[in-house]
Amino acid sequence: MSRGIIGRKNANWFIGRTVTHLILIVATLVIGLPFFWMLTTALKSPVEVAIFPPIWWPETIRWDNFVTAWKTAPFGRFYINSIITAVSGVILEVSIAALSAYAFARIKFKYRNFFFMVMLAAMMIPGQIALIPNYVILSKLKWINTYQGIVIPHVSSVFGAFLLRQYFLSVPESLYDAAEIDGLGHTKTMFYVALPLARPVLGTLVLYLFISKWNSYLWPLIVTTKQHMRTLPVGLAMVRSAEYSIGPEHLMAASIFVLVPVLIVYFIAQKQLIEGIAAGAVKG
């Protein structure tokens, strides 16, 4: 009887594991095939792009498609603009989110919960509503076509503050008490106790914000009117508008210019991302 039960358990385990792997393989193919198609299209000749039925891999790799796409628009300048706005935006947004989260989690002040609920209510307001007021304010400040005009209006992160606050609340109270006994104030407690423990969550938040800012299109398009201040997504739209003169293969090559930095950042931060998700699962 015991051998039969063990045998059935092993069979069920094998079937479950096989089904899980099949699902993961199918999901990988569904997600990965569009990226593979984008890469192969960027390496094809115009004739191979127009072939029907389509071919998956070019007979001759055309690396010059990337050169043509690069020369279509000043992508070097676009890269510099995107790096400056994304990195500075992430630093400012994470800093403000951490300060806000610690204040709402550890500092007791009047109407703290009320103000926290007001802050959360801001998440329900569509960002498009603030586009015109923000533009009017920036025009009066003469911040149109400037880095601060792109970055400053979006340096407050309600989501980041909420995420970090919930993690700070989950830290054992004894650690905060020990820091207080050692004579640490709130600032040092945040930097030496709360933030180091929240490193996985911080890594997840940084990755999320970087991808969001790197791919931001609408606001940089509105607040910049000069080509030298455009970011990569706006530059990609410029290439897209010239699609019929340069070809789909060049459009795919230009899309890779935008995608590669995000993939690099993801692979660098994937360990922190996985730890952050695991921490959230345990804490939740």
N, C-alpha and C positions, 0 to 999 in steps of 0.2 A: 504493500500500500504506500509506504513512504517513498519507495523508488518511483512509483507511478505519479505521485504528487509532485516530486522533484522534477520528473521528466516533463510533466505538463507545465510546471512553472518555467523551466528552461525553454520549452517550446514557445510559450507565451512571451517570454522575454525576447527571444530571437525574432518572433514575428513583429512585436512592437518596435524593436530596434530597426528592423528592416523597413517597416512602414515609415518610421521617422526619417531614416536616411533618404528614402525615396522622395518624401515630401520636401526635404531640404535640397535635394538635387534638382527637383522641378522648380522650386523657388529660386535657386541660384541661376538656373537657365533663363527663367522669365525675367529676372532682374539684370543678369549679365549680358544677355543677347543684344539689347539695345546699345550698350556701351561697346560691345565687340563690333556691331554694325557701324557705329559712328567711327571707330578707329579704322576699320577696313575701307570705309567710304573715303576717309581722308587720305588714304594711300592709293586710290584708284585714279585712272585716267578718265577724262570726260566720256570717252566711248564706253568704258566699262561701267560707269555710273548709269548710263542710259540703256544698258543691255536688259532685255526681258526674255526669260526669267532672270532675276538678278543673280550675280555670282557673289560668293561669300568672301573670296580672297582674290586680290588682283594678281594678274600674271607678272606684272612688273611694278615694283613698289615706287611710287612717285613721292619722294621726300620733298620735291620742290613745291608741292601743294602748300606746305607749311610756310615756305618762304613767301609765296604769293599772298597767302592770307595775312602774314605778318606785315607785308608792305602795303596792304590795302588800307590799313588804318594804323596810326601810331601806337601799336600795342605796348611798346616799351614804356611810354608815358602812362598808358592806362594801367599797366602793372604797378608802377610807382604810386599812382593815385589810389589804387585799390589796397595796396599794402599799407600805406599811411593811414587811410581812413578806417580800414578794418582793424588793424592792430591798435591804433589809438582809441578807437571806439570800444573795443573789447576791454582794454585796460581801464578806461574810465567807467564803463558800465559795470564791470565786475567789482571795482572799488566801491562805487556807490551802492551796489547791491549788498556787498558784504557789510558795509557800515550800517545800512538800513536794517539788514537782517539781524545783526547783533543787537542793535538798539531795541528792536521789537521783541527779541528773545530774552535779553538779559537785563536791560535797564527798565526800572519801574518808574513810570511817569503817568500823570493824570490823563485819562481817556486813551490809554495806549491801545486797547483793543478796538476802540471806535476808529481811531486813525488807521489802524491796520486794515479794518474792513473797508474804509474809504479808499485806501490804496488798492486793495483787491478789486474794488468796484471799477477802478480805472482799466482793468483788463477787459471789461465788457464793452468799452468804448472803441469802435473801429478807428484804426489809425488814420484812415483817409479823411476823417472829420477835421483833423488838425493840420492838414496839408496847407490850406489857404492861410489860416492864421499864422502858422510858422513861416510861410513865405513872406507875408507882409512884415512880420517882425524882423526877419533876416534882411529884407530889402532896406528897412530903416536903419539897421545896424551896418549896412554895406557889407554884408557877409555873403552875398551872392558870388558864385565862382570862387569860393574859398574852402579850405579844408574844414575850418571850424563850422562853416555853414552846412557841410555834409554830416559832420560828426555830432555836434553839440545837441541838436534837437532830439537825438535818439540815444542819449547816454543813461537814461533812467530805465531800469529793468524791473518791473513789478514781478515778473515770473522769477527772475534770479533772486530777488529779495525774499520772495515766498519760499523758494526752494531751499535757500541757505538758512532761513529762519527755522524751518521745520527740522533741518539737520542739527542746528545749534540746540534746539529744544530736546533733541534725543540724546545729546551728550550727557553722561552721568553728572548729577549735581555735585558729587564729591570732587570732581576735577576742578570745577569752578571754585568750590570752597577752598581747595588746596592752594589754588592760585591766589585767592584773596588772603589766606593766611600767610603766604610768602610775600605779601605786600604788593602784589601786582594790581594795577588799576584796570579799568575796563579796556583801555587801548592795548596794553601789553597782554592782557588775558585773551583778547581777540587774536592778536598776532602770534602768540606763543602757545595757545591752547586750542581755541576754537578753529582757526583756519587750518593749522596742520592736520587736525583730525578730519576736517572737511575736504581734504585734498582730492579724493575721488569725485566728490560732487562738484568741486571747483573745476576739475578737468572736464567733466561732462558739460558744465555750464559754459566754459570757455570755448569748447568745440562747437556747441550749439550756436553761441553768439557769433563766432567767427564765420561759420557757414552762412548764417543769416545776413551778416553785414557784407560778406564777400559777394553774395548773390543779389544784394539789394539793387533794384533797378529804378523803381518809380521815383523815390526821393532824389537820388543823384541826377536823374534826368530832369527833374523840375528845377533844382537849385543850381544847376550848371548850364550855362549857355555857350561856353567857349570849349573848343575841342581839347585843349591842353588840360582841362580839369575833369574830363570824363573818366569814369571808371570802366572796368572790364565788361560788365554786363551791358552798359550803354554802348561801348565800342563794338561788342558782338552784334548789337542791333544795327549799328552802322554797316557792318559787313553783311548782315541779313538783308538790308535794304538794297545792297548791290549784288544780291544773289544771282540774278539773271545775267550779269556781266562777268562774274568770276566763277560761277558754278557751284553746285552743292558740295563738291569735294573740298572746296576752300572754306565753305561754311562749316563743315564738320571739323576741319583743321583748326579754325578759329574757336570752335566750341571746346576743343581739347585744351587750348590755351587757358580757358576759364576753369576747366575741370581739374587740371593737374594739380594746382596748388591746394585745392580742397582735399584731394586724395592724399597728398603728402602729409598735410596736417592731420588727417584722420588716422593714417598709419602710425604717425608719431604718438598720437594721443589715444589710440585704441585701448591700451592697457588701462588708462585712467577712466575711459568710457565704460569699459566692462566692470571695473571696480565700483564705479558710481552706480551703475544699474544694479549690481549685486548688493551694494550697501542699501540702496533704496528698497530692494526686495526684502532684505532682512529687517530694516527699520519699520517698513510698512506692515 
